Amino acid sequence: MIRYRRISVHDPEYAGEKELRHRVLRRPLELALSEEDLRGEASQVHIVAQDHAGKVVGCLLVLFSDERAKVRQLAVDAAYQGRSVGRTLMQLAEEAVRERHIGTVMLHARVTARGFFERAGYAAVSDVFTEVTIPHVAMEKRLEPCA
Ligand SMILES: CC(C)(COP(=O)(O)OP(=O)(O)OC[C@H]1O[C@@H](n2cnc3c(N)ncnc32)[C@H](O)[C@@H]1OP(=O)(O)O)[C@@H](O)C(=O)NCCC(=O)NCCS
């Protein structure tokens, strides 16, 4: 049973979120979460997935600036990948974007995850570029207005 919730940087789960991000997104690249990664996170939306024991097993952040919404730092614990945790996190991120009456979500996708985002309705809008040492592509999705 997975529970999804929004947290803030003041919640105890923030430490678990950062640990997951480090383990899934940075350690495999022999990197650590940088000051740049963490800057401004108090004002970003944090959505986490927790297992029955409360351990953070999935997360993403949504950064809002200039009427734009960017999903970043999507990570799912390897033991929980392939069980729709990533898809559900993206749906919840899109809800948060709609709440702010913003019509487009953008993100920088690792090329290895491009198919995941395409399944979720995102389309590439850039050439491939390098970020955190690996190839990425910018992707966007236009959200349907609420009924
Ligand atoms: C990419 C990631 C977030 C996907 O999360 P997940 O919980 O494993 O994905 P889901 O189970 O929700 O998959 C949803 C759909 O996408 C597909 N999918 C998942 N990962 C995929 C990938 N890397 N490439 C292509 N399709 C993928 C699934 O098969 C599923 O397809 P379906 O609609 O036919 O059932 C997760 O694998 C992960 O954390 N990977 C390592 C970190 C990473 O790459 N993060 C993204 C940075 S941009």
The ligand as an SDF file (V2000), in Angstrom:
LIG
                    3D

 48 50  0  0  0  0  0  0  0  0999 V2000
   11.6710    6.7460  -14.6200 C   0  0  0  0  0  0  0  0  0  0  0  0
   10.9140    6.3840  -13.3300 C   0  0  0  0  0  0  0  0  0  0  0  0
   10.5980    7.6650  -12.5620 C   0  0  0  0  0  0  0  0  0  0  0  0
    9.6130    5.6700  -13.7140 C   0  0  0  0  0  0  0  0  0  0  0  0
    8.8510    5.4020  -12.5410 O   0  0  0  0  0  0  0  0  0  0  0  0
    8.1050    3.9950  -12.3490 P   0  0  0  0  0  0  0  0  0  0  0  0
    7.3240    4.0580  -11.1040 O   0  0  0  0  0  0  0  0  0  0  0  0
    9.1130    2.9110  -12.4690 O   0  0  0  0  0  0  0  0  0  0  0  0
    7.1670    3.9940  -13.6410 O   0  0  0  0  0  0  0  0  0  0  0  0
    5.6390    3.4600  -13.7660 P   0  0  0  0  0  0  0  0  0  0  0  0
    5.5700    2.0970  -13.1710 O   0  0  0  0  0  0  0  0  0  0  0  0
    4.7190    4.4910  -13.2250 O   0  0  0  0  0  0  0  0  0  0  0  0
    5.5210    3.3640  -15.3580 O   0  0  0  0  0  0  0  0  0  0  0  0
    4.5120    3.9840  -16.1190 C   0  0  0  0  0  0  0  0  0  0  0  0
    4.6540    3.5140  -17.5520 C   0  0  0  0  0  0  0  0  0  0  0  0
    5.9320    3.9510  -18.0670 O   0  0  0  0  0  0  0  0  0  0  0  0
    6.7170    2.8160  -18.4820 C   0  0  0  0  0  0  0  0  0  0  0  0
    8.1110    3.1030  -18.1330 N   0  0  0  0  0  0  0  0  0  0  0  0
    8.6500    3.1850  -16.9040 C   0  0  0  0  0  0  0  0  0  0  0  0
    9.9470    3.5300  -16.9750 N   0  0  0  0  0  0  0  0  0  0  0  0
   10.2250    3.6580  -18.2940 C   0  0  0  0  0  0  0  0  0  0  0  0
   11.4010    4.0150  -19.0210 C   0  0  0  0  0  0  0  0  0  0  0  0
   12.5540    4.2920  -18.3800 N   0  0  0  0  0  0  0  0  0  0  0  0
   11.3170    4.0670  -20.3710 N   0  0  0  0  0  0  0  0  0  0  0  0
   10.1690    3.7870  -21.0220 C   0  0  0  0  0  0  0  0  0  0  0  0
    9.0050    3.4660  -20.3850 N   0  0  0  0  0  0  0  0  0  0  0  0
    9.0520    3.4010  -19.0390 C   0  0  0  0  0  0  0  0  0  0  0  0
    6.1500    1.6440  -17.7120 C   0  0  0  0  0  0  0  0  0  0  0  0
    6.4150    0.4350  -18.3760 O   0  0  0  0  0  0  0  0  0  0  0  0
    4.6750    1.9880  -17.6960 C   0  0  0  0  0  0  0  0  0  0  0  0
    4.1220    1.6760  -18.9560 O   0  0  0  0  0  0  0  0  0  0  0  0
    2.5460    1.2860  -19.1770 P   0  0  0  0  0  0  0  0  0  0  0  0
    1.8090    2.6070  -19.2360 O   0  0  0  0  0  0  0  0  0  0  0  0
    2.5640    0.5730  -20.4760 O   0  0  0  0  0  0  0  0  0  0  0  0
    2.1510    0.4520  -18.0090 O   0  0  0  0  0  0  0  0  0  0  0  0
   11.7440    5.4290  -12.4220 C   0  0  0  0  0  0  0  0  0  0  0  0
   12.0450    4.2660  -13.1660 O   0  0  0  0  0  0  0  0  0  0  0  0
   13.0190    6.0270  -11.8800 C   0  0  0  0  0  0  0  0  0  0  0  0
   13.0220    6.6280  -10.8010 O   0  0  0  0  0  0  0  0  0  0  0  0
   14.1190    5.8310  -12.6120 N   0  0  0  0  0  0  0  0  0  0  0  0
   15.4320    6.3050  -12.1880 C   0  0  0  0  0  0  0  0  0  0  0  0
   15.5010    7.8160  -12.0700 C   0  0  0  0  0  0  0  0  0  0  0  0
   15.0200    8.5520  -13.2970 C   0  0  0  0  0  0  0  0  0  0  0  0
   15.3770    8.2350  -14.4260 O   0  0  0  0  0  0  0  0  0  0  0  0
   14.1930    9.5830  -13.0450 N   0  0  0  0  0  0  0  0  0  0  0  0
   13.6730   10.4190  -14.0950 C   0  0  0  0  0  0  0  0  0  0  0  0
   14.6120   11.5500  -14.2460 C   0  0  0  0  0  0  0  0  0  0  0  0
   14.1250   12.6040  -15.5870 S   0  0  0  0  0  0  0  0  0  0  0  0
  1  2  1  0
  2  3  1  0
  2  4  1  0
  2 36  1  0
  4  5  1  0
  5  6  1  0
  6  7  2  0
  6  8  1  0
  6  9  1  0
  9 10  1  0
 10 11  2  0
 10 12  1  0
 10 13  1  0
 13 14  1  0
 14 15  1  0
 15 16  1  0
 15 30  1  0
 16 17  1  0
 17 18  1  0
 17 28  1  0
 18 19  1  0
 18 27  1  0
 19 20  2  0
 20 21  1  0
 21 22  1  0
 21 27  2  0
 22 23  1  0
 22 24  2  0
 24 25  1  0
 25 26  2  0
 26 27  1  0
 28 29  1  0
 28 30  1  0
 30 31  1  0
 31 32  1  0
 32 33  2  0
 32 34  1  0
 32 35  1  0
 36 37  1  0
 36 38  1  0
 38 39  2  0
 38 40  1  0
 40 41  1  0
 41 42  1  0
 42 43  1  0
 43 44  2  0
 43 45  1  0
 45 46  1  0
 46 47  1  0
 47 48  1  0
M  END
$$$$
